[in-house]
């Protein structure tokens, strides 16, 4: 019997997508229309005119956002997309 070739012991080739990072979605931002005072520790307070980076908009009423290094939930009806 012949010896197997070295290629038969090679690990399977990875598909290019295995090494590729997930594409980044452009960040979505909203502008605050009104002041909002956070009442719970997981809420994000802001003032009218501030721009909030949206991190999760899966809920229709409360989104997760980042502002001034803080992350929290905020009411969507206090903001408008920009």
N, C-alpha and C positions, 0 to 999 in steps of 0.2 A: 504494500500500500504506500502511496506517495504522501509526502508531508504536506499539510495544508499550507496554503500561501499566507504570508503575513497579512494580506488584505482581509482574510477571513476573521482575523482577530481584532481588526480595527473597530473602535467604537462607532456607533451609527453617527452619520453626519447630522449636525443640527440644522434645522431649517433656519433661514435668516431671521425669521420673526422671533425665534427663541432668544436672540441676543439683542433685539431692538427694543428700546424703551417704548412704553406706551406713548402715543402722541399726546402732547399737552393741548388741552382745550384752551382757547383764549379766555382769560379771566373776564367774568361778567361783573359789572359794577352798577350800583344804583346810587341815586342821590336822595338824601333825606328831605322830605317835604315839610316835616314837622319835627319838633323835639320829641324824643322818647326817653323816658326815665326807666331804667331797668329796675324791676321790682323783685326779680329772682336772681340767684347767683349765676344761672346759665343764660341770662339775657344780655343783650348788647345795647347799652344806652348810647344815644347820639343826639346831636343838635341839627336843626334844619340847615341844609346846605352841605353837610358833610357827605363824602363819597365813601361808600362801603363796598368792599370786595365780597362778592357772593361766593360761598364755598359749597352750599347745598341748597338747591331750590326744589327739592322733591315734594315738600309740603306746600299746599296752596296758600296757607295763611301765615306761617312762620318760616323764615329762611335762616340758615346759619351764615354768618358773615364775619369778616375781620376788619377791624378799625383800630388804628393807633396801637397795634400789637396785641389787641384783645380779640377773642373769638367768642361769639355768643349768638343767641337767637334774637331775631327782631321781626316785628310785624310788617308784612309786605305792603300793606295798605298805607304805611307811613312813607313809602319810597316810590321812586319812579326810575325805570331803566335809563341808562345813558349810553 
